[in-house]
Amino acid sequence: MEISVESVERAVAAERGGASRIELCGALEVGGVTPSAELMRETRACVWAPIFAMVRPRGGNFVYSAAEFEEMKRSIEAARAAGMDGVVLGLLHVHGSVDVARTTELVRAAAPLPVTFHRAFDESADLYAALEDVVATGASRLLTSGGEATAPKAVARIAELVRRARGRVVVMPGSGITAGNAAEMAAATGAEEIHAGLSSVVAGDAVEEEFEMEVRRLVGSVATI
């Protein structure tokens, strides 16, 4: 169970709630951007669980300029220096297909840290072709809502992505997953990892104890599968 957060306090709460991995971001209101080096260092000092840092220079689309691409390389090095256990990124071409060449370059730059290709994937016109592209980059994981706004709306498509991946990449459903639907999602798709931010059930200004309790409910809901 991977939980996305944007603060040290929420990372600690997620770990206490049973999260097995943290996705650390800045600005979750725009889908997440690269967290500051200070936030990465502070979170690493307070959390034992693996932490994957978002590498995204800005909100908006996933078509990046040469300067932004170089910034992503520097962000990967900053994540490594801060003790992150992996990075999360995604690049597309203007027409929406996966930018295999530049993503592969970043995957190699991050090595041996694993790379998750994030929900930029869901903007692809052909998700099954995009899956093969992500596999070709060498990414370890693929975070997807199956091309829909939330993963529960695309259960069958995510199940097909899991089937077609055949273990070559971990297909991880994310978006709109809560304690109320996580077990069904895991059982119906065959996914072995699930991603959640819980923004639909926990307000951004909620106390950390409330966030921890919701993570605990989420983890408990899939514990017996």
N, C-alpha and C positions, 0 to 999 in steps of 0.2 A: 504494500500500500504506500504509494507516493503522495505526499501532501505538499501543495504549493503554498508558499508564504512569502511575505515581504518584510518581515521584521524578526529580530532575535527572539522577542518574546513569543511570537507565534510559532517559531521553529521549536523552541523549548516546549511549548504547550503541545505541539504535534507529536514530539518525541515521547512526552509523558503519556499521551493518549494511545501510543502504540504504533505510530507511523514507522515503517521500515526504511523509508528514504524521504529526504526533504528536497523539494525543488525551490531554490532560492531566487527570488526575482526582485526587481524594482518595479514600481508602477503597475501593479496588477490590474488597475482600472483600464489600462490599454492593452491588456493581455500579457504584460510582463516585459521588462527590458533588463539589460545587464545591471545587476546590483553593484553598488559601489565596492571598491576594494575594502574599505573599512567595514561595511556590513558583512562581507564575506569572512573577513578575519574574526570579527566579533562573534558571528554565528558559529564558526568553526571552534572557537574557544569554549562555547557553551553547549554544544551538541555532539553526542557521540555517533549518532546515526549518519550514514552516508549523505552527503550534500551534493546535489547537482546544481550548478549555477547556470542561469539563463545567459545566453550570449546573443543579445539583440540590441543594436545600437539605437533604435528608436521604435516608436509605435508606428502603426500604418502598415503598408504593404511589405512584402518580403523580397522585393527586388532592390538590390543594394548597389550603390556606386562603388567605384574602385577605392575611394577613400573610406567608405563604410566597411568594405571588406577588410581593409588593413586594420581598421579599428577592431573588428571582430577577432583578428589574429592576436592583437594586443590584449584583448579581453580574455582570451583563452589562457594566455601566459599569466595574467593577473589572477585568474581562477586557480591555476596550478600553484602559484606562489602563495596563495591564501589557504591552500590545503583542501581545495574542493576535490570531490571524488569523481566528478564527471561534469559534462557541460551539455546544454540543451540549445539547439539552434536549428535553423532551417532557411534555405535560400531557394528562390524561384526565378524562372525566366519571366520576361514581360508577358508572354502568352500563357503563363500559369503552370508550366511543367517544372519539375524539380531541376535545379541547377546542379547537375551531377558533378561537373568538373570542379566547381569552386567548393561545393560541399565536401567532396572527397579531399580536397586540399586542407580544409579545416579539420576533418576527421584525422588526417595524418598529422596535422600540427598538434592536435590534442593528445595523441597517443603518448602513453598507454591509457590515458583517461578515456572511458567510454563516452560515446556521444548519443544523445537522444535527438531524433529529428522530430520537431514539434508540429503543432497543428497548422503550420503553413501548408502541410500536406493536404489538409481538407479543402484548400482552394484549388486543387488540381482538377482539371476537367475529367480526367480518367484516373480514378483512384487505383485501379489495378495495375495500370502502367506505371503510375507514380510509386506504387509499392516496389516494383522491380527496380526502379531508379534508386529508391532509398537503400535497398539491399546492395546495389552496385556501389554506393558511396562508402560502404563499410560501417555505417552507423549501427549501433548495438540495439537501439530501441526506436520505436515509432509511436508517438503519441497521437491519437486520432479520435475524433467524434464521428467518424464514418461519413464525413462530408455534410453532416447536419449541424444545427446549432448546438445540440446536445447529443451525447452518446446514446441515451435511451431511445432516441428517435431513429437510430440506425443499427439496431441490434443485429439484424440479418447480414447487413453489409460488413459490419465489424467481424462477425463470425466468419464470413468468407475471406476477409483479409487475414485473419488468424490461420485459416486453413491453407491459404495460398502461400503464406510466409514460410510454412513448414520448418519453423525453428531457425530460419536464416536471420531473422530479426525478431525481437520481442515486440508484438503488437499490444499496445497498452491503451485501453479505452480511457477517455477523459472528457470532462465537461458534463455538468448536470448529474454527476453521480453522488448519491447520498446513502445513508444507512438504510433508507427505504427501498433502494433499487440495486444496491451493489451486488448482493448475492445472486439475484436474478441475472444481472449483467454478466457476472463471471461464469455462471452455469450455462447461460445461453450462447456465449461467444467462445468459451474455452480459453479465455484470457487468463494468464497466470499473474499478471500485474495490473493494478488499477491506479489511476491518477485522480485526485480530487482536490478542489480548492475550497469547497463548501460555502461559496459565496451566496448560494441560493438559500441556505438555511442558517447561516451565521452572519450577522451584520458586520461590516468592516470595523465598527467602533465597539463591538461586543467585548466584554471582559475576556481575558485569556482562559479563565476557567470554563467559560461557555464553549470556547473553541476546542479546548482539550476534551470536554465531555462529548462533543459531537464527533471528534476524531475517534474517541474510544468506542462510541456507538457504531461508527462506520467499520472500524477494524473488527469489532465483535460480530458484526452482521455477516462477515465472510469467514470467520474463524473456523467454522465446522465444515466448510465445503471441501 
